[in-house]
Structures are given as C-alpha cells and as structure tokens.
Amino acid sequence: MIDWGMARATGRRLMAAPPRRTAIEITQVVGQLRTLALDSRAYVRDFTGMTPQGAEPPVLVVDRDRWLEVNIDSFSGLIAPLLDRMAEERTGATGAVMNGVGSRVTGAELGALLAFVGSRVLGQYEPFLPSPEAKEGERGSLLLVAPNIVAVERELHLDPTDFRLWVCLHEETHRTQFTAVPWLADHVRSEIGEFLAATDVDPAAMLRQVGRGLQGLGGIARGEGSIIDLVSTPGQRVALDRITAVMSLLEGHADYVMDGVGPEVIPSVSDIRAAFQQRRQSATGLEALMRRLLGLEAKLKQYADGVKFVSAVVDGVGMTGFNKVWDSPETLPSLTELHDPGAWIARVHPAPPAGA
C-alpha cells in the first residue's frame, strides 16, 4: 500500500532548503541546543513535580532528513497492522482499482506531507522507537530540528539563546511526561491502534470515503473541518476524540509549563510568544491551505483548550492535584472534561462526605 522508499525520496526532494550556516555555526547551534535541553530538565522537574523513572532517552539534534527518517520509521511501525488488513482485502475489481493507484503514488503523497511538516517542526518527542543508545526494551528520543529552529529565530528576529531554551522547555516537558508516566506511551499507541482498527478496509467503502473527501475539499479550504473528518468512519471518530483529548492534554501541559517557567529564565519570553502568535495568525496562500486541509488550525485551537484545562485545574487543586491526571488512563480527561475542568475535578477529586 505504501512504497516507503518513494516516501523517503519524495520527502527529501520536496523538503525546503535549510538556512545557510558555516560548519562552525552548525557546531555551535548543535552544542547549545544539547546544553539547553539538559538545562531545561531541572526547570521542568521543579515546576511540575514529576520525576522520570529509569534511564532518560537522549537528546538528538537533527537535520530535516534525519527527522524525516525517524517519522517514516515510526509511521510504518504504527500502521503496519492496518496495511496488513488492507492487503488481505485487495481482491476483485475494486481492489484492482486500488492496486492501480499504486503504492508509489501513496508513498509520494506521504513524502510530500512529511516534507511540508518537516520544514516547519521545531522539535518532537518520539515515544515509540528505540533511541540509538537504547538498552533492551527502552524507547524514546527527544528530537530538536536545528535548521528549523534557526530559520524561525531569524525570520522573527528573536534572541537565539532565549528562543532555543523556549523550544527545549516545551519538548523537555513531553520527555518528562512519557518518562515519568510509564504507561503513557503504551496507552497512546493503544488508542492509535483502536483508531486504525476502526478503519473500514473494504476497497469499495474506502473509495466512497475518498469520494466524500474530494467533494468536501471546498468546505475544508474555507476552514470547515479537515480531510480526516470527512473520510473517517463513526468508530474512528469516537477513537479520534479520545486521541484528541490525550494530545490536547499533553500539548496544553507543555505550553503551560513553558509559559510558567519562561518568565523566570527567558528574558524575552513575552516577545517570543507574541511573535509566534502573530506568525500563526498571518499564514496565507499554500501555508494556510495546507493547515486547513490537514486540520492543523483546528488542532491548535484544541491545544489551546488543553492549556485552559491545565490552568483551571492547577488553580483549583494545585499542581499536586493536577498530577492525579497521570495516575492511570482512567484519570485522563475526556474531550468533554477538557472543556469543563470542573467536571474532571469533581470526578477525580470528589468532595469528602459532610462531617468527615
């Protein structure tokens, strides 16, 4: 179904050229990012009260090609069960049509998508793959995409040291989430598995879903939903709500920590936040269209809901009370509770009986 080699080749070919730097500049950027990532550990731990368990995954300062490789490897591992199911269903006339489309076309589409994202992403915590230095059974790596960080700080005229620490605080929070909460990575993988398992792999049904997606492109271009909303099944939408709730919590928590720690250690943090907000709101042309098609604008709004949830819960029950969210999958907020923090507090922190 997917030619992964074609995905790699297309991604490399379409990836935007990185900003020009000398060998000395590259060495300095890589060294400083590693140092700031390590410095941010203590800031995040002290602010959140979360303690990693076991060996901590390494910091990998990467270029765009390496980011592409890591994400293709992660992608292929996550969706392998779905591809196996789809291969079993590709029989008959409709299956022949899908075969005609070809894995090379699908690989090229995936490569183009990753090229778009890979030219923009600043950092990522990858919880599913073993790091290059991992021991048996260990997983996870914190990726910092150096050329993209440099490109943004130049574009927005930001203080490089301040901006790099700002990025590191966000990504280090993600590493802390997954290393301090041992069940989290498996839970997220399980939720993704539920989403994929709900896929209708009948070729005729898939072609109908593609048709609906094509018919709805006009609405998506106007900001009305995303492609995934149009082509997902009812079962997938239920699973997607759970995934969205988890990801909104993780991203909201990372933003909350970044903004909480920032004023103490980043002199220009208010300028960075303002410049970033302006950058997001001023996207035009292909950039704006791709964000709408992929649902990125909607996701940014959901992540903002995550920040509001974390802030409201911490205000209500303190950071220790908020950290009950990490006790088990059952204490994670639902998508409804993300918009109603009081409901989560009432469920996880019920009031004691009168007279107790």
Protein Blocks (a to p, Z undefined) as FASTA:
>chain_A
ZZfklmmmmmmmmpccdddddfklmmmmmmmmmmmmmmmmmmmmmmnopacehjdddddd
ddfklmmmmmmmmmmmmmmmmmmmmmmmmgcjklmmmmmnopmlmmmmmmmmmmmmmmmp
mbdcdfkbccfkbcehiacdddddfklmmmmmmmnopafklmmmmmmmmmmmmmmmmmmm
mklmmmmmmmmmmmmmmpcfbfklmmmmmmmmmmmmmmmmnopajfklmmpcfklmmmmm
mmmmmmmmmmmmmmmmmmmmmmmmmmklmmmmmmmmmmmmmgghjllmmmmmnommmmmm
mmmmmmmmmmmmmmmnojklmmmmmmpmklpccfklmmmmmlmmmmmmccddehZZ
